[in-house]
Amino acid sequence: MTVAKLPADCQTKDDVRVEIDRIDQALLELFAERHAYVTRMAEIKTDPHEAFDPVRIEAVIKKVRERSFDLDLDEDQAELIWRTLIDWNINYEKGIIAARRRAK
């Protein structure tokens, strides 16, 4: 197991790239875990229109912006990433729900 270096401890581009690759792997694992929950949500919902919940979306975005600020991240960039993720999830859920309804 590779021990993570702090950004200030990285002396070369390769040092930085190793850490970015480590973080990317962790992010992919978290996205896969999140995707399993999105899939389960699609199994629970009964109507494709349920996939789009503007109140929930804005609540999530608000939390993301607040947490981003607390972490000294650009809130606009974080919001863009989450809105993209949410849009993809909505389309994915709609497809799962619609396919299940057609199969009945």
Secondary structure by P-SEA (a helix, b strand, c coil): cbbbbcccccccaaaaaaaaaaaaaaaaaaaaaaaaaaaaaaaacccccccccaaaaaaaaaaaaaaaaaacccaaaaaaaaaaaaaaaaaaaaaaaaaaaaac
